[in-house]
């Protein structure tokens, strides 16, 4: 049974678990990083999760447990099937470490977009993902993925991996880019979509070139959700 299939069926047998303070639980940002790393390290097992997720579709409508109204998707099960096929062929990758500067830049962007209700990878002043990292003391060699509308780590990462309606599956490509070694995540509220989660990736902890001696030039990567 997949992790999704087991969700909601596990009984908590210890009162101490039930009494755990919310402050002791991982933040949403930490949960998202853990979920990304699970998918990178165990792509075939994540494919099983998507097979379970697929069961909740009726055409292009998705009816997850507890949501009788459903959500209209762009591609229905076609995008899910394509993601499953990708994951079945994907070799495991090392987990991503947390990049503090990357996280600050991701939080900056999540906060600005959340406040204005905008979307995309450019800041209100036109700054790119790499420029935002540079403002925080790093460099421009980063990629960025953005999830909208979800406040749970599993749903955020699933949205990025399935990449429903996104040409080229750019978000998925970022998550499974073997050159990336670090990520910084910023999540918060969004005026239009309810929630936003920005993930900035890099081959180094601060967005510097992965190879020593490279000049600080180049282009940032990322696809607009």
Z-matrix of the N, CA and C atoms (Angstrom, degrees):
N
C 1 1.467
C 2 1.523 1 109.08
N 3 1.340 2 116.93 1 137.67
C 4 1.455 3 120.79 2 -178.03
C 5 1.515 4 111.12 3 -74.57
N 6 1.345 5 114.92 4 169.81
C 7 1.462 6 119.29 5 177.06
C 8 1.509 7 110.64 6 -62.63
N 9 1.337 8 118.10 7 -36.89
C 10 1.461 9 121.36 8 178.88
C 11 1.515 10 110.72 9 -66.11
N 12 1.338 11 116.87 10 -40.02
C 13 1.448 12 120.14 11 179.76
C 14 1.506 13 112.51 12 -66.10
N 15 1.332 14 116.80 13 -31.21
C 16 1.455 15 120.56 14 179.89
C 17 1.515 16 112.43 15 -81.86
N 18 1.341 17 116.76 16 -14.48
C 19 1.455 18 119.77 17 -176.44
C 20 1.524 19 110.75 18 -60.94
N 21 1.288 20 116.36 19 131.67
C 22 1.443 21 121.13 20 177.70
C 23 1.507 22 114.30 21 85.74
N 24 1.347 23 118.59 22 -4.22
C 25 1.456 24 120.28 23 -178.50
C 26 1.521 25 112.96 24 -108.62
N 27 1.326 26 116.00 25 -7.61
C 28 1.454 27 119.46 26 -177.63
C 29 1.529 28 109.97 27 -83.46
N 30 1.308 29 116.72 28 125.21
C 31 1.454 30 121.44 29 178.80
C 32 1.511 31 109.17 30 -89.91
N 33 1.313 32 116.37 31 133.24
C 34 1.450 33 121.02 32 178.08
C 35 1.517 34 108.32 33 -86.20
N 36 1.327 35 115.34 34 111.18
C 37 1.451 36 119.88 35 -172.78
C 38 1.498 37 115.32 36 -88.10
N 39 1.315 38 118.94 37 -8.98
C 40 1.462 39 120.63 38 -176.29
C 41 1.515 40 109.85 39 -116.85
N 42 1.322 41 115.50 40 129.36
C 43 1.459 42 119.63 41 -179.40
C 44 1.524 43 111.19 42 -62.20
N 45 1.317 44 116.44 43 -30.07
C 46 1.457 45 119.14 44 -178.62
C 47 1.517 46 111.06 45 -63.08
N 48 1.345 47 117.05 46 -31.59
C 49 1.456 48 119.82 47 177.18
C 50 1.512 49 109.93 48 -67.70
N 51 1.317 50 116.78 49 -43.45
C 52 1.454 51 121.07 50 -179.41
C 53 1.518 52 111.79 51 -64.14
N 54 1.317 53 117.15 52 -27.86
C 55 1.450 54 121.10 53 -176.45
C 56 1.521 55 112.88 54 -93.68
N 57 1.333 56 117.76 55 4.84
C 58 1.459 57 120.42 56 -179.97
C 59 1.517 58 110.09 57 -61.20
N 60 1.300 59 116.77 58 130.35
C 61 1.462 60 121.17 59 -179.52
C 62 1.510 61 110.29 60 -69.11
N 63 1.345 62 115.58 61 145.24
C 64 1.463 63 119.75 62 -179.62
C 65 1.517 64 111.13 63 -59.60
N 66 1.315 65 117.25 64 -31.94
C 67 1.461 66 120.91 65 -178.38
C 68 1.521 67 111.99 66 -67.34
N 69 1.334 68 117.61 67 -17.63
C 70 1.459 69 121.43 68 -179.83
C 71 1.527 70 112.31 69 -88.47
N 72 1.314 71 117.78 70 -8.94
C 73 1.449 72 121.21 71 -178.46
C 74 1.525 73 109.69 72 -86.18
N 75 1.324 74 117.31 73 151.56
C 76 1.468 75 119.28 74 177.68
C 77 1.526 76 110.80 75 -60.30
N 78 1.314 77 116.45 76 144.93
C 79 1.455 78 120.70 77 176.16
C 80 1.520 79 109.44 78 -66.13
N 81 1.330 80 116.76 79 163.39
C 82 1.458 81 120.30 80 176.71
C 83 1.524 82 110.15 81 -58.25
N 84 1.324 83 116.77 82 -39.50
C 85 1.461 84 120.11 83 179.83
C 86 1.530 85 111.42 84 -61.99
N 87 1.326 86 116.53 85 -42.17
C 88 1.468 87 120.21 86 177.42
C 89 1.523 88 110.87 87 -66.53
N 90 1.327 89 117.27 88 -37.36
C 91 1.460 90 120.56 89 178.21
C 92 1.523 91 111.21 90 -65.58
N 93 1.331 92 116.82 91 -38.77
C 94 1.459 93 120.10 92 178.76
C 95 1.526 94 110.25 93 -63.83
N 96 1.323 95 116.94 94 -44.19
C 97 1.468 96 119.78 95 178.12
C 98 1.524 97 110.71 96 -61.26
N 99 1.328 98 117.79 97 -41.90
C 100 1.455 99 121.26 98 178.63
C 101 1.526 100 111.09 99 -63.28
N 102 1.334 101 116.76 100 -38.69
C 103 1.468 102 120.20 101 179.68
C 104 1.525 103 111.29 102 -69.20
N 105 1.324 104 116.79 103 -40.29
C 106 1.463 105 120.39 104 175.37
C 107 1.527 106 110.13 105 -59.63
N 108 1.328 107 115.57 106 -44.87
C 109 1.461 108 119.25 107 -178.16
C 110 1.525 109 111.97 108 -67.17
N 111 1.324 110 117.29 109 -34.62
C 112 1.467 111 119.20 110 174.70
C 113 1.526 112 110.12 111 -60.65
N 114 1.333 113 116.65 112 -46.30
C 115 1.463 114 120.33 113 -179.06
C 116 1.524 115 111.23 114 -63.84
N 117 1.335 116 117.14 115 -40.19
C 118 1.468 117 120.19 116 179.28
C 119 1.528 118 111.68 117 -66.71
N 120 1.311 119 116.62 118 -40.11
C 121 1.461 120 120.06 119 -175.97
C 122 1.525 121 113.44 120 -82.94
N 123 1.344 122 116.24 121 -25.89
C 124 1.470 123 120.39 122 -175.37
C 125 1.537 124 110.40 123 -133.28
N 126 1.323 125 117.71 124 60.99
C 127 1.475 126 118.90 125 -174.87
C 128 1.523 127 113.84 126 -61.32
N 129 1.330 128 118.58 127 -35.86
C 130 1.464 129 119.27 128 -179.72
C 131 1.532 130 111.24 129 -69.64
N 132 1.330 131 116.84 130 -36.23
C 133 1.457 132 118.84 131 176.64
C 134 1.523 133 110.73 132 -68.51
N 135 1.324 134 116.36 133 -36.36
C 136 1.467 135 118.71 134 176.35
C 137 1.532 136 110.35 135 -65.36
N 138 1.315 137 117.08 136 -33.33
C 139 1.460 138 120.15 137 175.98
C 140 1.525 139 110.86 138 -59.38
N 141 1.339 140 116.72 139 -36.40
C 142 1.461 141 120.06 140 177.15
C 143 1.525 142 110.47 141 -64.45
N 144 1.333 143 117.46 142 -38.30
C 145 1.462 144 120.58 143 175.84
C 146 1.531 145 110.51 144 -59.51
N 147 1.327 146 116.23 145 -41.03
C 148 1.466 147 119.61 146 -179.50
C 149 1.523 148 111.55 147 -69.28
N 150 1.322 149 117.54 148 -31.30
C 151 1.473 150 119.48 149 175.68
C 152 1.533 151 110.16 150 -63.67
N 153 1.329 152 115.77 151 -39.48
C 154 1.467 153 119.25 152 176.31
C 155 1.524 154 110.53 153 -66.57
N 156 1.317 155 116.43 154 -43.95
C 157 1.473 156 122.62 155 178.59
C 158 1.530 157 110.79 156 -58.35
N 159 1.309 158 116.93 157 -37.40
C 160 1.451 159 122.25 158 -178.16
C 161 1.525 160 112.69 159 -60.07
N 162 1.311 161 117.21 160 -28.31
C 163 1.462 162 122.11 161 -177.70
C 164 1.529 163 112.53 162 -62.76
N 165 1.311 164 117.55 163 -19.56
C 166 1.462 165 121.28 164 -173.86
C 167 1.527 166 112.66 165 -92.28
N 168 1.321 167 118.01 166 9.70
C 169 1.460 168 121.72 167 178.58
C 170 1.521 169 111.00 168 -93.79
N 171 1.317 170 114.11 169 144.14
C 172 1.453 171 122.05 170 168.31
C 173 1.529 172 105.73 171 -130.46
N 174 1.325 173 115.73 172 95.52
C 175 1.457 174 119.09 173 -170.92
C 176 1.519 175 109.86 174 66.63
N 177 1.322 176 115.88 175 -124.94
C 178 1.464 177 120.67 176 177.86
C 179 1.524 178 112.28 177 -90.91
N 180 1.324 179 117.08 178 -2.38
C 181 1.464 180 121.17 179 -178.92
C 182 1.526 181 110.28 180 -91.41
N 183 1.318 182 115.04 181 135.60
C 184 1.461 183 122.11 182 178.45
C 185 1.520 184 109.05 183 -111.86
N 186 1.334 185 116.81 184 121.59
C 187 1.457 186 123.03 185 179.66
C 188 1.533 187 108.92 186 -116.71
N 189 1.324 188 116.54 187 86.96
C 190 1.455 189 119.37 188 175.90
C 191 1.521 190 110.02 189 -74.06
N 192 1.330 191 118.25 190 155.90
C 193 1.463 192 120.36 191 179.34
C 194 1.528 193 111.16 192 -53.95
N 195 1.333 194 115.49 193 132.76
C 196 1.459 195 120.83 194 179.79
C 197 1.515 196 114.55 195 86.83
N 198 1.335 197 117.50 196 1.22
C 199 1.466 198 121.20 197 -179.78
C 200 1.527 199 109.07 198 -125.00
N 201 1.350 200 117.52 199 82.88
C 202 1.465 201 119.97 200 -177.04
C 203 1.521 202 113.78 201 -68.80
N 204 1.341 203 118.01 202 -19.05
C 205 1.459 204 120.55 203 -177.88
C 206 1.524 205 112.47 204 -80.30
N 207 1.313 206 116.42 205 -27.04
C 208 1.457 207 120.32 206 178.49
C 209 1.522 208 113.06 207 75.46
N 210 1.333 209 114.88 208 169.34
C 211 1.458 210 123.34 209 179.26
C 212 1.522 211 108.04 210 -130.13
N 213 1.333 212 116.72 211 135.01
C 214 1.459 213 120.90 212 177.35
C 215 1.526 214 108.80 213 -84.13
N 216 1.328 215 116.50 214 124.99
C 217 1.457 216 121.55 215 176.68
C 218 1.527 217 109.49 216 -100.89
N 219 1.312 218 116.25 217 168.60
C 220 1.461 219 120.38 218 179.07
C 221 1.522 220 112.42 219 -79.82
N 222 1.332 221 116.29 220 -41.04
C 223 1.461 222 120.16 221 -171.32
C 224 1.521 223 114.47 222 -118.45
N 225 1.316 224 117.91 223 -5.69
C 226 1.447 225 119.64 224 -177.46
C 227 1.516 226 111.95 225 63.52
N 228 1.329 227 116.04 226 -140.95
C 229 1.464 228 119.82 227 -176.49
C 230 1.527 229 113.33 228 -73.89
N 231 1.332 230 117.96 229 -11.94
C 232 1.462 231 119.07 230 -179.92
C 233 1.531 232 111.12 231 -60.04
N 234 1.330 233 116.65 232 -44.71
C 235 1.465 234 120.19 233 179.89
C 236 1.523 235 110.81 234 -66.83
N 237 1.326 236 116.97 235 -37.34
C 238 1.465 237 120.84 236 179.67
C 239 1.526 238 109.83 237 -66.14
N 240 1.326 239 116.62 238 -45.09
C 241 1.466 240 120.46 239 179.69
C 242 1.522 241 111.15 240 -62.19
N 243 1.326 242 116.00 241 -39.51
C 244 1.465 243 119.66 242 179.56
C 245 1.530 244 110.48 243 -66.41
N 246 1.341 245 116.86 244 -37.60
C 247 1.461 246 120.58 245 177.20
C 248 1.526 247 111.19 246 -66.98
N 249 1.322 248 117.08 247 -40.61
C 250 1.468 249 120.74 248 178.17
C 251 1.517 250 110.12 249 -60.96
N 252 1.326 251 116.42 250 -44.66
C 253 1.462 252 120.02 251 179.43
C 254 1.532 253 110.92 252 -61.63
N 255 1.334 254 116.25 253 -41.22
C 256 1.464 255 120.32 254 177.61
C 257 1.529 256 110.73 255 -60.94
N 258 1.322 257 116.74 256 -47.36
C 259 1.459 258 121.10 257 -176.63
C 260 1.523 259 111.88 258 -65.93
N 261 1.312 260 117.36 259 -34.87
C 262 1.467 261 120.23 260 179.02
C 263 1.523 262 111.18 261 -63.44
N 264 1.332 263 116.65 262 -28.13
C 265 1.463 264 120.60 263 -178.17
C 266 1.531 265 112.52 264 -98.29
N 267 1.329 266 116.93 265 -6.63
C 268 1.455 267 120.84 266 -175.28
C 269 1.535 268 111.82 267 -81.04
N 270 1.327 269 116.47 268 129.02
C 271 1.464 270 120.61 269 175.14
C 272 1.527 271 109.76 270 -76.03
N 273 1.323 272 117.93 271 146.24
C 274 1.472 273 120.38 272 176.92
C 275 1.528 274 111.30 273 -58.07
N 276 1.335 275 115.04 274 145.84
C 277 1.455 276 122.21 275 179.75
C 278 1.524 277 110.07 276 -122.25
N 279 1.328 278 117.68 277 157.16
C 280 1.466 279 119.70 278 177.18
C 281 1.528 280 110.92 279 -64.44
N 282 1.330 281 117.24 280 153.09
C 283 1.463 282 120.08 281 176.59
C 284 1.521 283 111.12 282 -69.11
N 285 1.307 284 115.70 283 155.08
C 286 1.460 285 121.80 284 176.66
C 287 1.527 286 109.97 285 -87.88
N 288 1.320 287 116.04 286 137.37
C 289 1.450 288 120.34 287 172.58
C 290 1.519 289 110.25 288 -85.53
N 291 1.313 290 116.06 289 163.24
C 292 1.464 291 120.57 290 178.60
C 293 1.522 292 109.48 291 -84.43
N 294 1.348 293 115.13 292 127.45
C 295 1.459 294 121.23 293 175.54
C 296 1.515 295 109.57 294 -103.59
N 297 1.324 296 117.72 295 113.97
C 298 1.472 297 121.08 296 -174.67
C 299 1.524 298 111.88 297 -62.40
N 300 1.339 299 118.10 298 -43.58
C 301 1.466 300 120.11 299 179.14
C 302 1.523 301 111.14 300 -67.23
N 303 1.324 302 115.79 301 -38.69
C 304 1.465 303 119.73 302 176.82
C 305 1.527 304 110.43 303 -61.26
N 306 1.324 305 115.95 304 -39.38
C 307 1.460 306 119.67 305 179.82
C 308 1.527 307 111.56 306 -66.85
N 309 1.311 308 116.96 307 -40.33
C 310 1.465 309 119.79 308 178.20
C 311 1.525 310 110.33 309 -60.98
N 312 1.330 311 116.21 310 -43.80
C 313 1.464 312 119.64 311 179.19
C 314 1.525 313 111.49 312 -65.33
N 315 1.334 314 117.13 313 -39.92
C 316 1.464 315 120.75 314 178.34
C 317 1.521 316 110.82 315 -64.53
N 318 1.318 317 116.35 316 -40.83
C 319 1.470 318 119.52 317 177.65
C 320 1.522 319 111.54 318 -65.97
N 321 1.325 320 116.14 319 -37.64
C 322 1.467 321 119.37 320 177.11
C 323 1.525 322 110.40 321 -57.09
N 324 1.330 323 115.66 322 -47.52
C 325 1.462 324 119.66 323 -176.23
C 326 1.525 325 111.41 324 -70.15
N 327 1.331 326 116.39 325 -41.71
C 328 1.464 327 119.34 326 178.30
C 329 1.526 328 110.59 327 -60.32
N 330 1.326 329 116.92 328 -40.43
C 331 1.458 330 120.58 329 -179.72
C 332 1.510 331 112.38 330 -66.17
N 333 1.338 332 116.84 331 -42.30
C 334 1.467 333 120.07 332 -178.96
C 335 1.523 334 111.66 333 -68.42
N 336 1.330 335 116.81 334 -46.13
C 337 1.462 336 119.21 335 179.61
C 338 1.518 337 111.62 336 -67.62
N 339 1.328 338 115.74 337 -38.22
C 340 1.456 339 118.94 338 179.22
C 341 1.512 340 112.21 339 -61.96
N 342 1.319 341 116.55 340 -38.86
C 343 1.460 342 121.36 341 -178.31
C 344 1.524 343 112.10 342 -69.34
N 345 1.328 344 116.61 343 -40.25
C 346 1.465 345 120.49 344 -176.02
C 347 1.521 346 113.27 345 -90.44
N 348 1.348 347 117.29 346 -19.92
C 349 1.455 348 120.34 347 -176.10
C 350 1.515 349 113.18 348 81.66
N 351 1.337 350 117.09 349 13.15
C 352 1.466 351 121.32 350 -179.10
C 353 1.527 352 109.96 351 -84.62
N 354 1.341 353 115.87 352 176.38
C 355 1.460 354 121.25 353 173.67
C 356 1.523 355 109.23 354 -139.87
N 357 1.315 356 116.45 355 175.04
C 358 1.454 357 120.93 356 179.02
C 359 1.515 358 112.74 357 104.31
N 360 1.327 359 115.32 358 -178.86
C 361 1.462 360 121.45 359 -172.69
C 362 1.517 361 113.89 360 -102.09
N 363 1.329 362 118.43 361 -4.59
C 364 1.453 363 120.83 362 178.22
C 365 1.516 364 110.63 363 -96.09
N 366 1.319 365 116.72 364 136.80
C 367 1.458 366 122.60 365 174.41
C 368 1.534 367 108.99 366 -69.63
N 369 1.322 368 117.72 367 164.01
C 370 1.469 369 119.77 368 177.55
C 371 1.528 370 113.31 369 -54.18
N 372 1.342 371 117.26 370 -29.13
C 373 1.466 372 119.96 371 178.45
C 374 1.524 373 112.60 372 -92.50
N 375 1.323 374 117.32 373 8.36
C 376 1.453 375 121.52 374 176.75
C 377 1.516 376 115.69 375 91.44
N 378 1.330 377 118.46 376 3.18
C 379 1.459 378 121.33 377 -178.84
C 380 1.522 379 111.01 378 -68.69
N 381 1.325 380 116.01 379 138.67
C 382 1.459 381 122.89 380 177.31
C 383 1.525 382 109.59 381 -86.45
N 384 1.360 383 118.23 382 170.96
C 385 1.464 384 119.76 383 176.28
C 386 1.521 385 112.70 384 -54.14
N 387 1.344 386 117.03 385 -45.33
C 388 1.449 387 119.83 386 -179.64
C 389 1.513 388 113.01 387 -64.21
N 390 1.312 389 115.97 388 -37.78
C 391 1.465 390 119.41 389 178.91
C 392 1.517 391 111.66 390 -67.27
N 393 1.332 392 116.20 391 -33.87
C 394 1.470 393 118.40 392 177.17
C 395 1.528 394 110.83 393 -67.00
N 396 1.332 395 116.96 394 -39.53
C 397 1.464 396 119.96 395 176.78
C 398 1.526 397 109.97 396 -65.48
N 399 1.305 398 117.07 397 -40.09
C 400 1.467 399 120.38 398 179.15
C 401 1.531 400 110.72 399 -62.18
N 402 1.307 401 116.89 400 -39.03
C 403 1.464 402 119.94 401 177.83
C 404 1.527 403 111.75 402 -61.23
N 405 1.311 404 115.68 403 -26.51
C 406 1.466 405 120.56 404 179.65
C 407 1.528 406 112.21 405 -89.61
N 408 1.331 407 115.93 406 3.76
C 409 1.458 408 119.16 407 176.64
C 410 1.508 409 115.05 408 105.34
N 411 1.349 410 117.29 409 4.53
C 412 1.454 411 120.71 410 179.86
C 413 1.510 412 111.93 411 -104.33
N 414 1.343 413 116.26 412 -146.65
C 415 1.457 414 121.25 413 -179.32
C 416 1.524 415 109.03 414 -134.89
N 417 1.318 416 116.43 415 -178.93
C 418 1.463 417 121.28 416 -165.01
C 419 1.525 418 115.16 417 -92.03
N 420 1.328 419 119.12 418 0.29
C 421 1.462 420 120.42 419 -171.86
C 422 1.521 421 110.65 420 -85.43
N 423 1.323 422 115.51 421 78.04
C 424 1.461 423 121.82 422 -175.75
C 425 1.523 424 110.23 423 -137.65
N 426 1.315 425 115.35 424 160.76
C 427 1.452 426 123.46 425 168.81
C 428 1.517 427 108.30 426 -123.02
N 429 1.301 428 117.22 427 155.37
C 430 1.469 429 119.63 428 -174.97
C 431 1.524 430 111.41 429 -139.64
N 432 1.324 431 115.44 430 133.15
C 433 1.446 432 122.63 431 172.34
C 434 1.521 433 108.97 432 -122.12
N 435 1.327 434 116.99 433 146.48
C 436 1.466 435 121.17 434 -177.92
C 437 1.524 436 109.64 435 -132.24
N 438 1.325 437 115.33 436 131.19
C 439 1.464 438 122.14 437 174.27
C 440 1.527 439 108.40 438 -109.04
N 441 1.315 440 116.19 439 138.89
C 442 1.465 441 121.95 440 177.74
C 443 1.526 442 110.18 441 -121.50
N 444 1.316 443 115.68 442 142.85
C 445 1.458 444 121.01 443 168.35
C 446 1.509 445 117.18 444 93.21
N 447 1.335 446 118.64 445 -2.16
C 448 1.464 447 120.62 446 -175.96
C 449 1.529 448 111.37 447 -122.98
N 450 1.326 449 115.50 448 146.45
C 451 1.465 450 120.60 449 178.93
C 452 1.526 451 112.01 450 -123.92
N 453 1.337 452 116.31 451 16.97
C 454 1.460 453 121.87 452 176.17
C 455 1.516 454 109.00 453 -123.34
N 456 1.338 455 115.85 454 139.91
C 457 1.460 456 120.11 455 -175.72
C 458 1.521 457 112.22 456 -59.92
N 459 1.335 458 117.80 457 -42.06
C 460 1.463 459 119.36 458 -177.85
C 461 1.523 460 111.33 459 -63.49
N 462 1.331 461 117.10 460 -40.56
C 463 1.462 462 120.50 461 -179.74
C 464 1.523 463 111.55 462 -70.34
N 465 1.331 464 117.07 463 -37.35
C 466 1.463 465 121.31 464 178.80
C 467 1.520 466 110.41 465 -61.90
N 468 1.315 467 116.73 466 -50.67
C 469 1.460 468 120.45 467 -176.93
C 470 1.520 469 110.61 468 -69.87
N 471 1.322 470 117.27 469 -38.06
C 472 1.470 471 119.75 470 177.63
C 473 1.527 472 110.51 471 -61.13
N 474 1.335 473 117.39 472 -41.07
C 475 1.462 474 120.15 473 178.00
C 476 1.530 475 111.18 474 -59.60
N 477 1.325 476 116.60 475 -42.57
C 478 1.458 477 120.65 476 -179.24
C 479 1.525 478 111.92 477 -68.66
N 480 1.315 479 117.44 478 -34.97
C 481 1.469 480 120.45 479 -177.80
C 482 1.527 481 111.73 480 -79.12
N 483 1.320 482 118.19 481 -45.27
C 484 1.468 483 120.11 482 178.48
C 485 1.528 484 109.82 483 -66.97
N 486 1.338 485 116.61 484 -40.18
C 487 1.472 486 122.34 485 175.19
C 488 1.521 487 112.06 486 56.47
N 489 1.314 488 115.71 487 43.21
C 490 1.460 489 122.40 488 -179.81
C 491 1.524 490 111.06 489 -54.79
N 492 1.320 491 116.15 490 123.50
C 493 1.456 492 120.90 491 175.83
C 494 1.515 493 115.61 492 80.20
N 495 1.316 494 118.50 493 1.76
C 496 1.468 495 121.69 494 -177.88
C 497 1.529 496 109.79 495 -99.67
N 498 1.307 497 116.21 496 117.90
C 499 1.454 498 120.90 497 -179.37
C 500 1.530 499 110.44 498 -63.82
N 501 1.320 500 116.22 499 131.25
C 502 1.448 501 120.66 500 177.19
C 503 1.515 502 114.63 501 81.35
N 504 1.351 503 117.76 502 -5.30
C 505 1.475 504 121.67 503 -179.92
C 506 1.533 505 110.26 504 50.91
N 507 1.331 506 115.53 505 50.63
C 508 1.459 507 120.58 506 -175.81
C 509 1.510 508 114.66 507 -64.09
N 510 1.340 509 118.04 508 -35.38
C 511 1.463 510 120.13 509 179.53
C 512 1.529 511 110.53 510 -66.77
N 513 1.320 512 115.76 511 -43.54
C 514 1.466 513 119.65 512 178.32
C 515 1.523 514 110.74 513 -60.84
N 516 1.332 515 116.40 514 -41.68
C 517 1.462 516 120.22 515 179.35
C 518 1.522 517 111.23 516 -59.48
N 519 1.324 518 117.50 517 -36.93
C 520 1.460 519 120.58 518 177.78
C 521 1.524 520 110.89 519 -65.45
N 522 1.317 521 117.17 520 -47.02
C 523 1.466 522 120.74 521 -177.54
C 524 1.527 523 112.04 522 -62.12
N 525 1.336 524 117.07 523 -32.05
C 526 1.458 525 120.00 524 -176.47
C 527 1.530 526 112.02 525 -110.05
N 528 1.313 527 116.13 526 28.35
C 529 1.456 528 121.37 527 174.42
C 530 1.528 529 108.23 528 -83.81
N 531 1.321 530 116.72 529 114.19
C 532 1.454 531 120.46 530 -176.73
C 533 1.513 532 114.29 531 -68.32
N 534 1.337 533 117.75 532 -15.71
C 535 1.465 534 120.80 533 178.97
C 536 1.528 535 111.64 534 -76.92
N 537 1.311 536 117.65 535 -19.92
C 538 1.462 537 120.26 536 179.86
C 539 1.524 538 110.00 537 -80.63
N 540 1.321 539 115.71 538 137.38
C 541 1.454 540 122.02 539 -179.78
C 542 1.530 541 112.91 540 -124.79
N 543 1.329 542 116.28 541 -13.14
C 544 1.465 543 120.22 542 -177.11
C 545 1.523 544 109.87 543 -138.42
N 546 1.336 545 114.85 544 156.12
C 547 1.461 546 120.55 545 176.07
C 548 1.518 547 109.37 546 -146.32
N 549 1.308 548 115.14 547 149.11
C 550 1.461 549 121.90 548 172.24
C 551 1.509 550 108.48 549 -126.95
N 552 1.309 551 117.42 550 134.28
C 553 1.466 552 121.61 551 -171.08
C 554 1.525 553 110.14 552 -124.90
N 555 1.325 554 115.72 553 133.52
C 556 1.462 555 121.96 554 176.10
C 557 1.512 556 110.30 555 -129.99
N 558 1.326 557 117.13 556 120.88
C 559 1.467 558 121.72 557 -178.24
C 560 1.530 559 109.85 558 -122.98
N 561 1.319 560 116.69 559 152.43
C 562 1.453 561 120.60 560 178.08
C 563 1.513 562 111.25 561 -175.88
N 564 1.322 563 115.56 562 -170.45
C 565 1.451 564 120.89 563 178.26
C 566 1.521 565 111.61 564 -79.44
N 567 1.319 566 115.56 565 159.08
C 568 1.463 567 121.25 566 -179.85
C 569 1.523 568 108.66 567 -138.25
N 570 1.313 569 116.11 568 130.26
C 571 1.465 570 121.15 569 -174.21
C 572 1.521 571 112.70 570 -59.82
N 573 1.321 572 117.69 571 -36.26
C 574 1.465 573 121.24 572 -176.60
C 575 1.518 574 112.99 573 -94.79
N 576 1.331 575 117.30 574 -44.24
C 577 1.459 576 121.59 575 -172.42
C 578 1.522 577 113.76 576 -101.18
N 579 1.302 578 117.31 577 -3.79
C 580 1.456 579 120.44 578 179.83
C 581 1.514 580 113.14 579 91.02
N 582 1.328 581 116.69 580 -46.95
C 583 1.463 582 121.65 581 -177.94
C 584 1.521 583 110.13 582 -145.66
N 585 1.335 584 114.73 583 153.45
C 586 1.458 585 121.70 584 176.78
C 587 1.523 586 108.62 585 -143.04
N 588 1.325 587 116.40 586 145.55
C 589 1.457 588 120.99 587 175.10
C 590 1.525 589 108.02 588 -140.79
N 591 1.329 590 116.54 589 119.01
C 592 1.458 591 123.60 590 -178.43
C 593 1.519 592 108.42 591 -103.68
N 594 1.327 593 116.83 592 132.81
C 595 1.467 594 122.00 593 178.03
C 596 1.525 595 108.08 594 -122.52
N 597 1.331 596 116.39 595 118.17
C 598 1.457 597 121.98 596 176.28
C 599 1.528 598 109.15 597 -105.65
N 600 1.329 599 116.48 598 127.60
C 601 1.460 600 123.40 599 -176.25
C 602 1.527 601 110.40 600 -112.42
N 603 1.329 602 116.45 601 151.41
C 604 1.459 603 120.29 602 173.50
C 605 1.527 604 110.14 603 -158.25
N 606 1.312 605 114.89 604 159.10
C 607 1.451 606 119.78 605 174.10
C 608 1.513 607 112.72 606 -77.69
N 609 1.328 608 116.67 607 -14.44
C 610 1.462 609 122.20 608 178.50
C 611 1.514 610 109.53 609 -127.12
N 612 1.303 611 117.01 610 166.56
C 613 1.457 612 121.14 611 -172.99
C 614 1.519 613 113.12 612 -69.82
N 615 1.331 614 117.34 613 -18.77
C 616 1.467 615 119.93 614 -175.74
C 617 1.521 616 113.73 615 -129.48
N 618 1.319 617 117.50 616 15.24
C 619 1.458 618 119.84 617 178.74
C 620 1.505 619 114.73 618 82.37
N 621 1.331 620 118.01 619 7.70
C 622 1.460 621 121.43 620 176.47
C 623 1.521 622 109.89 621 -72.79
N 624 1.327 623 118.13 622 161.11
C 625 1.474 624 119.86 623 177.28
C 626 1.520 625 111.28 624 -55.68
N 627 1.307 626 116.20 625 140.24
C 628 1.459 627 119.99 626 -179.35
C 629 1.518 628 111.82 627 -70.98
N 630 1.338 629 116.78 628 -26.69
C 631 1.452 630 121.16 629 179.37
C 632 1.524 631 109.23 630 -104.34
N 633 1.310 632 120.15 631 129.00
C 634 1.452 633 121.54 632 -179.42
C 635 1.522 634 111.73 633 -63.13
N 636 1.333 635 115.15 634 142.99
C 637 1.451 636 119.90 635 175.72
C 638 1.509 637 114.62 636 94.15
N 639 1.347 638 118.14 637 -8.41
C 640 1.465 639 119.37 638 178.33
C 641 1.521 640 109.70 639 -71.74
N 642 1.300 641 116.39 640 140.23
C 643 1.462 642 119.98 641 176.76
C 644 1.511 643 109.71 642 -72.63
N 645 1.315 644 116.67 643 154.66
C 646 1.462 645 121.78 644 179.67
C 647 1.521 646 109.85 645 -79.27
N 648 1.319 647 114.63 646 77.29
C 649 1.450 648 120.34 647 176.08
C 650 1.522 649 107.15 648 -146.75
N 651 1.282 650 115.74 649 161.49
C 652 1.455 651 119.13 650 179.68
C 653 1.502 652 110.87 651 135.27
N 654 1.310 653 115.07 652 -170.90
C 655 1.460 654 120.93 653 -175.53
C 656 1.506 655 109.43 654 -123.34
N 657 1.317 656 116.17 655 144.19
C 658 1.460 657 120.51 656 173.14
C 659 1.509 658 108.13 657 -80.23
N 660 1.335 659 114.15 658 159.61
C 661 1.454 660 119.70 659 -179.84
C 662 1.514 661 109.84 660 -114.37
N 663 1.317 662 114.83 661 170.62
C 664 1.466 663 119.51 662 177.16
C 665 1.505 664 110.38 663 137.10
N 666 1.330 665 115.85 664 150.90
C 667 1.454 666 122.05 665 179.83
C 668 1.520 667 108.13 666 -120.39
N 669 1.314 668 115.53 667 141.23
C 670 1.460 669 119.74 668 179.39
C 671 1.506 670 109.87 669 -76.08
N 672 1.340 671 114.52 670 132.75
C 673 1.457 672 119.81 671 178.05
C 674 1.512 673 108.66 672 -86.09
